[in-house]
Amino acid sequence: RRFRKKTMIKANINNVDIEVPEGTSILFAARKAGFNIPTLCHHPDLTPGGQCGICVVEIEGIPGLKRSCMTPIGEGFRVRTHTPKVTPVRKQLVELILSNHDTDCLTCIKNNSCELQQLAATLGINALEYPKFEEKLPIDRSSVSIVRDPNKCILCGRCLQVCTNVQTVNALAVYNRGFDTVIS
């Protein structure tokens, strides 16, 4: 049996030279280099889906921002993780999530251990720039194994992946679009 040697990619993240195996996402390459790129939808045990978009980065010479969880780092890439172009986009995305989210944090079981709450604090979000959508959806108690509160859902897609790929139940799906999107 022959083993192929993995091709290594040389790149630069925030002025730090790195070398990682080919196919490594920018998110993992940045973490290896000691940089934290925030994300809400990524989980190390699941396939990246890029739903939240918060992990965007700038790549020199490539127009627009790229989702670091979905973009493999390329040879010679010069990546910037926290720039004047990136940070406002992240902040805006979190504000949009919060505008359609039950922000009754003090009574939430996840208070002080909530990824969304921690990210909002890191980004300095103290007030919302967007109107708050206050429509409360009914809590789903139809299952004996789980109680779903759609008012706390941030549409990250983690539950869908676990339900489909880990548990192989396929009981959850995304319905509707835009502010009408729900997982049911």
N, C-alpha and C positions, 0 to 999 in steps of 0.2 A: 504494500500500500504506500502510495506517495502522498506526502503532505505538501500542499502548496504554501509557499511563504506568503503571508499577508502583505499586500502592498501598503506601505505607510505614506500618509499624506502630511506634508509640511504646510503649515499655515500660520497665521498670526491673529491673536485675539487680544484686543486692547493693548497692543504693543508688546505682547508676550508671544514669543515663538513657541509653537507646539508641534508635536508629531503624534498622529493618531492613526489607527487602522482605517483603510478605505471603507467608506460606507458609514462612518461615525457621524451622527447628527451634530450640528453646531451646538445644540444644547449640551450634549454629553462632552464634547470637546471643550466647551467653555467651563463646565464643571471640573473637568480634569485639570484645567489651567488655574482653577481656584476662583472662577467668576460665577456668581449666581445670576441666572436669568430667570425672572419670575414666570410662573405659569400656573394656571388653575386646572387645566384639563389633563395635563401630563401626569402619569403615574408610572413608576419604574417597572411594574409588573404587567403593564398593558401596552398595546401597540399605539404609538402616537397618532392622534387624530387631528390635531391642530384646530379644535373647535373654538377655543377661547381667543386665540390670536395674541395673547398677552406676551408671548415669548419672542416677539418680533425683534430683529436686529438689522443693522445696516451692514452691507458688504460693499467694500470699496469697488467701484466700477460696475456695479450691478444696480440698475434702477429699482426704486421702491424698497420696501422693507420685506424681509423674508421671515417666515415662522421657523425659529431655530429648531423646534422639535421635529419638523418635517423635512428640513433641508440638510442634506449631507454636506459636510465641509469639503471643499475642493482644494486641490493643490494651489498654493499661493494665495488663497483667500486672505483678505485683511478684514476682519470682522470687528465691529464696534457694538458693544452691548448696551451702553447707556449714553446716548447722545441727545443733543437738543431736538433731534428729529424723532428719536425713539421714545423717550420718556413721556412726552405729551400724548402720544398715541396710546401707550399703555394706560395712562391715567384716564383718558377718554373711554377706553374699553371697559375699565373697571367701573367708572361712573355710570356707563350705560347698563351694566349688569346690576349695579346697585339700584338704579332707577326702576327696575322691574323685579325687585327682590324684597322679601320681608326683612326689614332692617330692625326688627325688635330684638336686638342682640342681647339685651340684659336678661331676657327670659328664655333665650335659646340654649339648648343643651350643649352646643358647641362654643358658647361664649368663651373667649380667651384661648381657644384652641382651633379657631376657624381660619382656614387658609384665606378666604375672601376678606375677612376682617383684618388679618395681619397684612395682606397686600395693600389694602386701602390705607392702612396706617403708614406703611413704608412709602407709599406714593404721596402721602400728605393730604389725603382726601378727608376733609372734615365736614364738607357740605357738598350737596349735589348741584351740578350745573344744569342738570336736566330735570324736567318735571317728573314727579314720582307717580308711578302707576299703582294705585292702591287696590285694584280688584283682587279680592281674596278668592282663591280657588278652594274647593272642598278637599279635606284631607282624605286620602284613600286608605281605608281600613279593610278592604276587600280580601286581603291575604292574611292567612294565619301566621305567616313567617316575617312579614315586613309591613310597616306603616309608612306610607309615602306622603310627605308634605310638599306638594308642588310649589308652595309659596317660598320655599327655601331652595328650590332647584335653580342652579345656575346654568343648566344645559351643557355641562362639561362632557357628557357622554360616557363617563366612567361606568355608570350603572348599566348602560347598554352593552358595553364590552364585556363586563363581568357576567351579565345575564346570558349573553350569546356565546362568548368564547370560553369562559371559565366554567360556568354552571351548565352550559348548553341547554338552556331552557327556552330561550327566544320568546320570553313573555313580555318584553318591553319594546316599544317602538316610538319614533318621533312622529308627532302629528302637527300639521299646520306649519306656518312660516311666520317669520318676523316676531312681533310681540305676542302673537297668538300661538307660538310654538310651545308644545307641552310634550313631556315624555309620559306615556301612559301604557 
